[in-house]
Amino acid sequence: MGLYCFCISFLLKMKIDINSGFSKEDNALFIANYLEKIPNNWRDKMIKMLTKKASILYDVTIFQTPKYREHRGYKEVHRTTIPAGSRKQCLDEAFRRFNVKDRIPNNYKGRFMATGDIILIDEGRGGQFYFQLKSGGWVPVNRIIIR
């Protein structure tokens, strides 16, 4: 039903008249025939928009040690929300955001992300997940490391 409503609104915006005397199936067939005439790049954009997975706002907290390469004494240096489709995308976006000088927020009080840093992803009822940056990428860790 949602896709049908979207197609109808799309066609109305494109100034295409749909005869209300036809059934939904006939209108859907008309829409399908019309969509074949749309250029590929427009059609691809519509398909991406319709099939795009919704972004989730992840609550992200970054923990770092006062000095690089220390193994104890993690302190919270920043907390933010990051929109992403999955935890992996959230970790990648956090790494990008806090390792490029132009993208770092003004209120960030830590250093650049480096091996050993820990990120907490809080999904509310979904739980809390801790990840530590190692040389091979992000590795899930136990909460005890932070204490």
C-alpha positions as CSV (number, residue, x, y, z in Angstrom):
1,M,0.0,0.0,0.0
2,G,2.8,2.4,0.9
3,L,4.6,1.9,-2.5
4,Y,1.3,2.4,-4.3
5,C,0.6,5.7,-2.5
6,F,4.2,6.8,-3.2
7,C,3.8,6.0,-6.9
8,I,0.5,7.9,-7.1
9,S,1.9,10.9,-5.4
10,F,5.0,10.8,-7.7
11,L,2.8,10.6,-10.8
12,L,0.7,13.5,-9.5
13,K,3.8,15.6,-9.0
14,M,4.8,14.7,-12.6
15,K,1.4,16.0,-13.8
16,I,0.2,12.6,-15.0
17,D,-3.5,12.0,-14.9
18,I,-4.7,8.8,-13.4
19,N,-8.3,7.9,-14.2
20,S,-10.0,7.1,-10.9
21,G,-12.4,4.6,-12.6
22,F,-9.6,2.0,-12.9
23,S,-8.7,-0.5,-10.2
24,K,-5.5,-0.3,-8.2
25,E,-4.0,-3.2,-10.3
26,D,-4.7,-1.3,-13.5
27,N,-3.2,1.9,-12.0
28,A,-0.2,-0.1,-10.8
29,L,0.2,-1.5,-14.4
30,F,0.0,2.0,-15.8
31,I,2.6,3.2,-13.3
32,A,4.9,0.2,-14.2
33,N,4.6,1.1,-17.9
34,Y,5.3,4.7,-17.2
35,L,8.3,3.9,-15.0
36,E,9.9,2.1,-18.0
37,K,9.9,5.4,-19.8
38,I,11.8,7.2,-17.0
39,P,15.5,7.6,-17.5
40,N,17.7,5.0,-15.7
41,N,19.3,7.5,-13.3
42,W,15.9,8.7,-12.0
43,R,14.6,5.2,-11.7
44,D,17.7,4.2,-9.8
45,K,17.3,7.1,-7.4
46,M,13.6,6.2,-6.8
47,I,14.5,2.6,-6.2
48,K,17.3,3.6,-3.7
49,M,14.9,5.9,-1.9
50,L,12.2,3.2,-1.7
51,T,14.6,0.4,-0.5
52,K,16.9,2.5,1.6
53,K,17.2,1.1,5.1
54,A,16.3,3.6,7.8
55,S,19.1,5.1,9.7
56,I,19.2,4.6,13.5
57,L,20.5,7.2,15.8
58,Y,23.2,5.4,17.9
59,D,24.3,6.9,21.2
60,V,28.1,6.8,21.0
61,T,30.6,7.4,23.9
62,I,34.3,7.5,23.3
63,F,36.8,6.4,26.0
64,Q,40.5,7.2,25.8
65,T,43.4,6.9,28.1
66,P,45.2,10.1,29.1
67,K,48.3,9.0,27.3
68,Y,48.6,7.1,24.1
69,R,49.3,3.3,24.5
70,E,48.2,3.0,28.1
71,H,46.1,0.0,29.0
72,R,44.4,1.4,32.2
73,G,42.6,4.6,33.2
74,Y,40.1,5.0,30.4
75,K,38.1,8.2,30.7
76,E,35.0,9.4,28.8
77,V,36.1,12.1,26.4
78,H,33.1,12.6,24.2
79,R,29.5,11.6,23.8
80,T,27.4,12.1,20.7
81,T,24.8,10.5,18.4
82,I,25.6,9.1,15.0
83,P,23.0,8.1,12.4
84,A,23.9,4.7,10.8
85,G,22.3,1.6,9.4
86,S,24.3,-0.8,11.6
87,R,26.8,-0.9,14.4
88,K,29.7,-1.5,11.9
89,Q,28.6,1.6,9.9
90,C,28.4,3.5,13.2
91,L,32.0,2.5,14.1
92,D,33.3,3.5,10.7
93,E,31.5,6.8,10.8
94,A,32.9,7.5,14.3
95,F,36.4,6.7,13.2
96,R,36.0,9.0,10.2
97,R,34.5,11.8,12.2
98,F,37.1,11.8,14.9
99,N,40.2,11.3,12.7
100,V,39.8,14.2,10.3
101,K,40.6,17.5,11.7
102,D,37.9,19.4,9.8
103,R,35.2,17.0,10.9
104,I,36.0,16.9,14.6
105,P,33.3,18.8,16.7
106,N,34.4,21.9,18.5
107,N,33.5,20.4,22.0
108,Y,35.6,17.3,21.5
109,K,38.3,17.1,24.2
110,G,40.1,14.0,23.2
111,R,42.9,13.2,20.8
112,F,42.6,11.5,17.4
113,M,41.3,8.0,17.5
114,A,44.1,5.4,17.8
115,T,44.6,1.8,18.6
116,G,43.4,1.0,22.1
117,D,40.5,3.5,22.2
118,I,37.1,2.2,23.2
119,I,33.7,3.1,21.8
120,L,30.5,2.4,23.7
121,I,27.4,2.1,21.5
122,D,24.2,2.3,23.6
123,E,21.1,1.0,21.8
124,G,18.8,1.7,24.8
125,R,16.7,-1.5,25.2
126,G,18.9,-3.2,22.6
127,G,21.8,-3.2,25.1
128,Q,25.3,-1.6,25.3
129,F,28.1,-2.7,23.1
130,Y,31.8,-1.9,23.7
131,F,34.4,-2.0,20.9
132,Q,38.1,-1.5,21.1
133,L,40.2,-0.3,18.1
134,K,42.9,-2.9,17.4
135,S,45.3,-3.1,14.5
136,G,42.9,-5.3,12.6
137,G,39.8,-3.2,13.2
138,W,37.1,-2.9,15.8
139,V,36.9,-5.8,18.3
140,P,34.1,-6.4,20.8
141,V,35.4,-6.1,24.4
142,N,34.1,-6.7,27.9
143,R,33.0,-3.7,29.9
144,I,35.6,-4.5,32.7
145,I,38.4,-3.0,30.6
146,I,37.1,0.5,31.1
147,R,37.1,0.4,34.9
